[in-house]
């Protein structure tokens, strides 16, 4: 497994180590926000985990993670509707 810092897509310099991507290979990635698993992409499908919407910052991490991996990422309600939470 490889770990890397998620980079923002909105012009910010960084998430300052608070958003980490674990890459397990074979199209399997997991996003950690503040060391908590919040979103997973496996075999081309998004799974929102229990605390994905804990805070606005965490939702921002999820949004950037989705966009960085080629998925649609609107607002909080749209993410919930699109990916099932």
JOBELNOR-V97303 format. One record per residue. N is the residue number from 0. RES is the residue in three letters. SS is DSSP state (hx for helix, st for strand, lp for the rest). Layout:
n->N res->RES ss->SS
n->N res->RES ss->SS
This chain:
n->0 res->UNK ss->lp
n->1 res->UNK ss->st
n->2 res->UNK ss->st
n->3 res->UNK ss->st
n->4 res->UNK ss->st
n->5 res->UNK ss->lp
n->6 res->UNK ss->lp
n->7 res->UNK ss->lp
n->8 res->UNK ss->lp
n->9 res->UNK ss->lp
n->10 res->UNK ss->lp
n->11 res->UNK ss->lp
n->12 res->UNK ss->lp
n->13 res->UNK ss->lp
n->14 res->UNK ss->lp
n->15 res->UNK ss->lp
n->16 res->UNK ss->lp
n->17 res->UNK ss->lp
n->18 res->UNK ss->st
n->19 res->UNK ss->st
n->20 res->UNK ss->st
n->21 res->UNK ss->st
n->22 res->UNK ss->st
n->23 res->UNK ss->st
n->24 res->UNK ss->st
n->25 res->UNK ss->lp
n->26 res->UNK ss->lp
n->27 res->UNK ss->st
n->28 res->UNK ss->st
n->29 res->UNK ss->st
n->30 res->UNK ss->st
n->31 res->UNK ss->st
n->32 res->UNK ss->st
n->33 res->UNK ss->lp
n->34 res->UNK ss->lp
n->35 res->UNK ss->st
n->36 res->UNK ss->st
n->37 res->UNK ss->st
n->38 res->UNK ss->st
n->39 res->UNK ss->st
n->40 res->UNK ss->st
n->41 res->UNK ss->st
n->42 res->UNK ss->lp
n->43 res->UNK ss->lp
n->44 res->UNK ss->st
n->45 res->UNK ss->st
n->46 res->UNK ss->st
n->47 res->UNK ss->st
n->48 res->UNK ss->lp
n->49 res->UNK ss->lp
n->50 res->UNK ss->lp
n->51 res->UNK ss->lp
n->52 res->UNK ss->lp
n->53 res->UNK ss->lp
n->54 res->UNK ss->lp
n->55 res->UNK ss->hx
n->56 res->UNK ss->hx
n->57 res->UNK ss->hx
n->58 res->UNK ss->hx
n->59 res->UNK ss->hx
n->60 res->UNK ss->hx
n->61 res->UNK ss->hx
n->62 res->UNK ss->hx
n->63 res->UNK ss->hx
n->64 res->UNK ss->hx
n->65 res->UNK ss->hx
n->66 res->UNK ss->hx
n->67 res->UNK ss->hx
n->68 res->UNK ss->lp
n->69 res->UNK ss->lp
n->70 res->UNK ss->lp
n->71 res->UNK ss->lp
n->72 res->UNK ss->lp
n->73 res->UNK ss->lp
n->74 res->UNK ss->lp
n->75 res->UNK ss->hx
n->76 res->UNK ss->hx
n->77 res->UNK ss->hx
n->78 res->UNK ss->hx
n->79 res->UNK ss->hx
n->80 res->UNK ss->hx
n->81 res->UNK ss->hx
n->82 res->UNK ss->hx
n->83 res->UNK ss->lp
n->84 res->UNK ss->lp
